[in-house]
Amino acid sequence: MFQVLPGDPTRVLFVRGGCAGNSTIANAQCGLRAELIVQWGLDKPVAQRYVTYMANLLQGNLGTDITTKGYIGLPVTTIIAPRLVTTLELVGIATVVTMWLGLVLGRISGWRRGSKTDVVITMSTLLGYSMPSFWVSLILVFTFAFLVPIFPLLPPRPTPDTLTNIGNTLYHWTLPIVAFIITNVAWFSLTLRNSLTDVLPEEYMVTAAAKGLNEREQLRWHALPNARLPVVTASALYFGWVVSGVIVIETVFNINGFGALTWTATLNQDYPLMQAIFLIATIGVVVANAVADVLYLYLDPRVREA
């Protein structure tokens, strides 16, 4: 996709004046451009470029960074790896909290479907889901980092103490996690609520009530095991949405992660970096769906028998 864009992706290397002159910077830029043209096969047809790209990919070569200060000329993996770890930690914490809260709300809403509690939970979660993540993030920053400065806006400074660094990081991540929860909790709560709504009228639920089981036992041992299957599918699809949503949240909250790197690479037209980022994001979505398929084997006996 990036190889067929109009123009020469190596032109972003040049400051005003290009390779003119015999300065050290101009010579370095011209040398790097010539090296990249050969490495990416930019002087060859698109089909041949694709073969070159796949050959480099099989060797673990995702490209060379061309715009990031301090990383120009180095493999893009050296800049992606630490940013990806930061994002996985942030998204991991936010996803666990969001899923837990969403499943709790979905269970309450589904079991009490049609009640005032159901209406309040459904409308509240839908309201958060309908709001853009950048707007929610800006409101949180303006309210809790500017008007009432409870949480910091800038990233914490590193200290020699590891526990202090972890605490400061989690404190700085509070508002981003809240933004994740507000905009994503409906994904899980509504999925479980709708699934429970379909399950509860089934005959085996009537039988469970006839056997004298209380509401908690009916919900835990009969309703949830069957209603949780669509939640697994929704979780896999949710991972693909997070990749795009984290770009906005990390940019607003000044988090030096994978999403902010994507935004920076796009602004700088760093084609090899964008190419590697999109590849990693795509692999993540494929892996998430593969994990969901494997989980179905353990959660649904019908799948195991098939």
N, C-alpha and C positions, 0 to 999 in steps of 0.2 A: 504493500500500500504506500509506504513512504518512498519507495524507489521510483514509483511512477508519478510522483508529484512534479509539477512543472518547476524548472529551474535546476540549479546545481546546489545540492545540499552542502557542499564544501565551501560555498561562498560566504557562509556565516562566519567562517574563520577570520575573514579579513576585516581589518579596521579600514577607515577611510584611506584610500590611496592604494589598497590592494597590495600587490607584491612589488610596487614601485620602490626603487632605491635599493641600496645594498646594506641596510641596517640589519642588525641581528634578528629583530622581530620579524621583519619582512622575509628574510631568508628562512627562518624557522617556519613561518606560515606557509610559504611556498613548498618547503620540503614536506611538511605534514600533509598538505593538500595533495601533492603528487603521490605520497604513500597511500593516502586514503582512496584515491581514484583507482589505484591498482588493487587495494584490498577489497573494495566494494565492487569493483568491476564497472565503474561508472562510464567507462569508455566502450562498454559492450552492450548488446541488446538486453532488454529486460529479462527475457527467458534465461539468458546466460548469467545475468546478475543473480537470479533466484537460485541457480545451481551453486554459484559462489557463496551466497548467503547460507544455504543449507550445509555446504561443506564446512564453512567456518563454524556454524552452529553445532555440528556433530563433534567438532574439536573443542567445544566449550568457549569459543570466541564469539561474544555477543556484540562486538564492535568497540570502537575507540571514542572516548569522550572528546568533544570538540569545543565546548563552551564553559564548563564549570571551572571556576577559579581553583587552581591547585590540582586539578585532575586532568587538564588538557593533555592529550596524548596517551593517557592511561586507559586500561580496559574499563568499560562501563560498570563491570561487576564490582569494582573497588568502591564506587560511589553508591551503587544500588544496595549492596549487602547491609551496611549499617542502617540505612533509611528503612529498608524492608523489615528489619528486626524491630525498629521503633514502632512501625505501623502495626505489625502483627501483635505486639504487646498491647498497644492501645485498643485495637479492634477486638483482640481476644477478650480483654476485660469488659469492654463495652458490650460485646455480643453476649457474654455469659450473663451479665446483669440484665440486659434487655430481654433475653430469652426467658430467664427465670421470672421476671416481672410479667412478661407477656403471657406465659403459661399460667401463672397464678390468676391474672385478670381474666384470661380466656376460660379457665375452669369455672370461676365464679359466675361469669357472664353466661356461659353455656348452660350451666346447671339451673340457673335462675332466669332462663330466657323469658322475655316478655315482661319482666319485673322492672321496677324503677332502677334497681341496681344495674341490671343489664343495659338499660337505656343510657344511664350515666357513664358507664364504662365504655360502651360502644361509641357514644358521641365524643367523649374525651379523647379516646385513642384515635378516632378518625380525624378529629381536629388537628392533633399533632402530626398525623400522617400527611394531611393536606398542606401543611406549611412547608415551604422550601427550607432545606437545611441551612443555607447561608443566612436566611432571615432569622431563623431561630438562634443561630450562633451569634449574629450581631446583636440581637436583643439581649441575650445572656451576657455578652461582653459589656454592652452599654449599662446594663442594670447592676451586675455583680462585680464588674471590674472598674467601672467608672463612677456611676452614681453612688453605689455602696461598695467601696473597694474591699470586698471580702476575699476575692481570688485574684492572683496575679495575672497580668496580661502577657508579660514577657517571659520567656523560658527561664527556669531557675539556673543559677550559676553552679557549676560542679564544685563539690567539696571533697576533701580527702576521705570523709566518712561515707562508706557505702550505704548504710541504713539511712543516713540523712539525705543522700542523693535519691534513694528510692522514695522516701517520704515526700520530698520536694516535687519529684516528678508526678507522683500520684495526686498531690495537691494541685499542681498545674493542670492535670488531666481531668479534674472534676467537672469543669464546665463542658469540655468536649464530650465527655461520657454522658452528661445530662442531655446534651444536644442529640446524641445518638439515640438515647432512650426515648425522648419526646417524639422524634421523627420516625422511629422504627418499631416501637413497641406494638403498634397496631398490626404489624405484619404477622406477629406470632399470636397475639390475643384474638384477633378476628379469625385467623385460620383455625385455631383450636375451638373457638366458640361455634363457628359454622360446622365444624366436623362433629362436635358434640350434639349439635342440633339435629344432625342427620342420624346419629347413633342412638340417642335416647329413646326414640319411638320403636326401636327394633324389638322383636319378640324376646330375645334373650335378656333384654333389660326388664321386660315385664315379668319374665320368669324369675329373675334375680330378686325383684321386689316381692313376688309371691312367695319366695322361699324365706322371707323374713329378714333379708339383709337391710341394714340401715343405709342412709343416703351415702355416707362416706365409703362404705364397703362396695356399694353399687358403682360409685364413681371410680374408685381406685382399681377394683379387680375386674370390672366388666366394661365400663364406658371408655376410660382413658386408654387401655391397651389397643383398642380399635380406632379411637379418635386421634391418636398420636401419629399415625402413619402420614397423613397429609402435612403435618408439621415438619417431618423430616424432609419431605420434598421442598417445602417452603424455605427451610433453612439452607438447602443447597442453592436455591435460586437467590436467596438473600445475599449470599457471598458475592455474587456478581454485582448486585446493587451497591454493596459496601465499597467496592473498588472505586466507583464514581463518586459516591457520597463522601468518602474520606478526603478526596481532593479539596472539596470546599471547606470542610471542617478544619483540616490541618492548615490550610491557607489562612483562615480567619483567626485561628488561635496560635499562629506562629509555632507550629509543631514541625520539627525538621524530620519529616517522615516520607514515606513512599508517595503519598498524595501530593504533598507540597513539591516534591521533586518532579512529579509529572507536570504540574502547573509551570514550574520553572523551565523545564525542558521544552514545553510547548511555546512559551513566550520567547525563548532563545532560539527556537527552531533547531534544536539539537537532535537531528534525525537519528543517529545511532542510539542515543539514550532513549528517545521515545520508542524506537523500534524494540529495544530490550524490555522496556517497561510494559508495553502492550503484550509482548510475548509472555512475560511472567504473569501478568494479570489473567491472560487467557488460560494458561496452564493451571492457575489457581481455581478458576471456575470449573474446568474439566475435572480436576482432582476432587473438588467439593461434590460434584454430581456423582463421581465414582464412589466416594465414601458413602453417600446417601444410598446408592444401590446396594452396597455391601451391608449397610445397617438394616436394610429391609429383610435380608436373610435371617437376621437374629430377632427382628421385631415381629415378623409376620410368618407364622408356620406354613401358611399356604404357599408362600414363595419358596421356602425350603423344600417342600414336597414337590413343587413343580420343577 
